[in-house]
Amino acid sequence: MKRYSAFALVREALRDHSGWKRAWEKAQPKAEYDAIIVGAGGHGLATAYYLGKNHGITNVAVLEKGWLGGGNTGRNTTIIRSNYLQDPSAAIYEKARSLYETLSQDLNYNVMFSPRGVMMLAQTEHEVRGYKRTAHANALQGVATEYITPERVQELVPIIRIDGPRYPVLGALWQPRGGTARHDAVAWGYARACSAMGMDIIQQCEVTGVTQENGRVTGVETTKGAIRTKRLGIVVAGHSGVMAEKAGFRLPIESVALQALVSEPIKPCMDVVVMANTVHGYMSQSDKGEMVIGGGADGYNNYTQRGSFHHIEETVRALVETFPMISRLKMLRQWGGIVDMTGDRSPIISKTPLDGCFINCGWGTGGFKAIPGSGWAMADLMAKDAPGPLSAEFGLDRFRQGRFVDESVAAGVAH
Ligand SMILES: Cc1cc2nc3c(=O)[nH]c(=O)nc-3n(C[C@H](O)[C@H](O)[C@H](O)COP(=O)(O)OP(=O)(O)OC[C@H]3O[C@@H](n4cnc5c(N)ncnc54)[C@H](O)[C@@H]3O)c2cc1C
């Protein structure tokens, strides 16, 4: 596969762009693979990529029931940050954030990582205390964040109203190297890099069953036939419970729809990401000028994967007090994705009761930012059949042992 380069751009410009090849090869399933990943979202593709890059395992298939990146990876609001409270979370999210810094070069694909800074507003005394505590924890973890004053907030975000009647801005937790990336490009970049290593990415191929013998995985049944493997990674986010059932075990997980919306495009007015967790909304401006607005999750479990009117109203109403200018914006479209929530709001990267079958899920409302770190940790787990430093605390056994990684403050609402 030819590498993308400035030279290739010039060459193709001169010959009317007739020489570009498919970004990744279209593959049909083989009878057997050394490893199969179910789910071609960012986490599944990153797992495959690091299996090849870090462990030399390249006889790998990634099976996707729809189209690549069509799940939450292509539906999220792309916030990247690593300002979590607990050490295991800070470690994996910071690993991911630092991999994002050079991901475009690593994948030879522009993922448009934009470390424009992420700000989490403190709008109650409780949040002030919580974010100061997180800033101290981050200092110990080596994650660069700081607690900033309302005046500094205003300086960084001129369109914000800091003296709102109900929820004035009292300060903020600020991560200057947090930001955004282009979500589709992250999936496409990993897919292309996997394909370049000879892996098969097979779309429109739903896994309908998991075959096993004597407690060990032997393969999968799919809409394109049966495929054998001794190493299976389930990375299907909102459908993790469904896939686990097919493999014969249960997960402590709930699936709910999480929604977002974008406005019409306007001129540049905000060059950082702002999260307002008390009123429950967050906003950034896309490169096209749209205000990207995220809201909360539905209050009941469902698999609908679509937006609803009351969420637009609730989210915009919540944000208008802090950002009065958005009251005059027209909203362009809204959508939903099915996210997988654990009780402690931390992910699961784990072996399962079925030998040779591994699961990566539970990223809930905030897994886009984790994609490179999660793929790295999952590949390590699958290659060595044992948890590594990044995944050790995120095993399934923590729910039996009551050893939670409680991130409900840092991750329960925010993204
Ligand atoms: C509205 C919204 C906003 C969000 N905002 C943010 C944010 O700002 N920052 C952040 O960090 N995170 C955010 N998230 C969360 C983030 O999107 C997810 O945590 C992350 O994308 C999960 O990636 P994934 O690869 O695990 O899952 P997905 O991208 O959902 O991929 C799973 C794939 O598995 C496939 N699949 C399912 N079942 C099968 C089967 N049986 N056979 C084959 N394939 C199957 C699905 O089709 C899907 O493509 C948001 C999510 C939503 C919905």
The ligand as an SDF file (V2000), in Angstrom:
LIG
                    3D

 53 58  0  0  0  0  0  0  0  0999 V2000
  -23.5040   11.1490   21.2240 C   0  0  0  0  0  0  0  0  0  0  0  0
  -22.2040   10.6250   21.7620 C   0  0  0  0  0  0  0  0  0  0  0  0
  -21.2200   11.5130   22.1750 C   0  0  0  0  0  0  0  0  0  0  0  0
  -20.0000   11.0420   22.6710 C   0  0  0  0  0  0  0  0  0  0  0  0
  -19.0270   11.9420   22.9640 N   0  0  0  0  0  0  0  0  0  0  0  0
  -17.7950   11.5020   23.3310 C   0  0  0  0  0  0  0  0  0  0  0  0
  -16.7430   12.4330   23.5070 C   0  0  0  0  0  0  0  0  0  0  0  0
  -16.9000   13.6380   23.2990 O   0  0  0  0  0  0  0  0  0  0  0  0
  -15.5300   11.9500   23.8870 N   0  0  0  0  0  0  0  0  0  0  0  0
  -15.3240   10.6270   24.1270 C   0  0  0  0  0  0  0  0  0  0  0  0
  -14.2140   10.2700   24.5160 O   0  0  0  0  0  0  0  0  0  0  0  0
  -16.3050    9.7050   23.9250 N   0  0  0  0  0  0  0  0  0  0  0  0
  -17.5500   10.1080   23.5300 C   0  0  0  0  0  0  0  0  0  0  0  0
  -18.5490    9.2060   23.3070 N   0  0  0  0  0  0  0  0  0  0  0  0
  -18.3050    7.7800   23.5770 C   0  0  0  0  0  0  0  0  0  0  0  0
  -17.5530    7.1160   22.4430 C   0  0  0  0  0  0  0  0  0  0  0  0
  -18.1690    7.3950   21.2150 O   0  0  0  0  0  0  0  0  0  0  0  0
  -17.4980    5.6010   22.6410 C   0  0  0  0  0  0  0  0  0  0  0  0
  -17.0740    5.2790   23.9480 O   0  0  0  0  0  0  0  0  0  0  0  0
  -16.5390    4.9560   21.6550 C   0  0  0  0  0  0  0  0  0  0  0  0
  -16.7250    5.4440   20.3630 O   0  0  0  0  0  0  0  0  0  0  0  0
  -16.7350    3.4670   21.6610 C   0  0  0  0  0  0  0  0  0  0  0  0
  -15.9830    2.9510   20.5750 O   0  0  0  0  0  0  0  0  0  0  0  0
  -16.0680    1.4420   20.2380 P   0  0  0  0  0  0  0  0  0  0  0  0
  -15.0870    1.1880   19.1540 O   0  0  0  0  0  0  0  0  0  0  0  0
  -15.9530    0.6450   21.4850 O   0  0  0  0  0  0  0  0  0  0  0  0
  -17.5650    1.2510   19.7750 O   0  0  0  0  0  0  0  0  0  0  0  0
  -18.3170    1.5050   18.3930 P   0  0  0  0  0  0  0  0  0  0  0  0
  -17.7200    2.6040   17.6130 O   0  0  0  0  0  0  0  0  0  0  0  0
  -19.7750    1.5860   18.7180 O   0  0  0  0  0  0  0  0  0  0  0  0
  -17.9950    0.1690   17.5980 O   0  0  0  0  0  0  0  0  0  0  0  0
  -18.5910   -1.0680   17.9130 C   0  0  0  0  0  0  0  0  0  0  0  0
  -18.9100   -1.7370   16.5970 C   0  0  0  0  0  0  0  0  0  0  0  0
  -19.3170   -3.0730   16.8370 O   0  0  0  0  0  0  0  0  0  0  0  0
  -20.2300   -3.4100   15.8180 C   0  0  0  0  0  0  0  0  0  0  0  0
  -20.9680   -4.5920   16.2290 N   0  0  0  0  0  0  0  0  0  0  0  0
  -21.8960   -4.7010   17.2210 C   0  0  0  0  0  0  0  0  0  0  0  0
  -22.3640   -5.9660   17.2720 N   0  0  0  0  0  0  0  0  0  0  0  0
  -21.7390   -6.6610   16.2940 C   0  0  0  0  0  0  0  0  0  0  0  0
  -21.8110   -8.0190   15.8470 C   0  0  0  0  0  0  0  0  0  0  0  0
  -22.6250   -8.9070   16.4340 N   0  0  0  0  0  0  0  0  0  0  0  0
  -21.0230   -8.3840   14.8090 N   0  0  0  0  0  0  0  0  0  0  0  0
  -20.1710   -7.5100   14.2140 C   0  0  0  0  0  0  0  0  0  0  0  0
  -20.0780   -6.2090   14.6000 N   0  0  0  0  0  0  0  0  0  0  0  0
  -20.8550   -5.8050   15.6270 C   0  0  0  0  0  0  0  0  0  0  0  0
  -21.0850   -2.1540   15.6870 C   0  0  0  0  0  0  0  0  0  0  0  0
  -21.7470   -2.0990   14.4460 O   0  0  0  0  0  0  0  0  0  0  0  0
  -20.0430   -1.0550   15.8440 C   0  0  0  0  0  0  0  0  0  0  0  0
  -19.5670   -0.5580   14.6110 O   0  0  0  0  0  0  0  0  0  0  0  0
  -19.7840    9.6390   22.8100 C   0  0  0  0  0  0  0  0  0  0  0  0
  -20.7740    8.7390   22.3930 C   0  0  0  0  0  0  0  0  0  0  0  0
  -21.9710    9.2180   21.8650 C   0  0  0  0  0  0  0  0  0  0  0  0
  -22.9990    8.2340   21.4120 C   0  0  0  0  0  0  0  0  0  0  0  0
  1  2  1  0
  2  3  1  0
  2 52  2  0
  3  4  2  0
  4  5  1  0
  4 50  1  0
  5  6  2  0
  6  7  1  0
  6 13  1  0
  7  8  2  0
  7  9  1  0
  9 10  1  0
 10 11  2  0
 10 12  1  0
 12 13  2  0
 13 14  1  0
 14 15  1  0
 14 50  1  0
 15 16  1  0
 16 17  1  0
 16 18  1  0
 18 19  1  0
 18 20  1  0
 20 21  1  0
 20 22  1  0
 22 23  1  0
 23 24  1  0
 24 25  2  0
 24 26  1  0
 24 27  1  0
 27 28  1  0
 28 29  2  0
 28 30  1  0
 28 31  1  0
 31 32  1  0
 32 33  1  0
 33 34  1  0
 33 48  1  0
 34 35  1  0
 35 36  1  0
 35 46  1  0
 36 37  1  0
 36 45  1  0
 37 38  2  0
 38 39  1  0
 39 40  1  0
 39 45  2  0
 40 41  1  0
 40 42  2  0
 42 43  1  0
 43 44  2  0
 44 45  1  0
 46 47  1  0
 46 48  1  0
 48 49  1  0
 50 51  2  0
 51 52  1  0
 52 53  1  0
M  END
$$$$
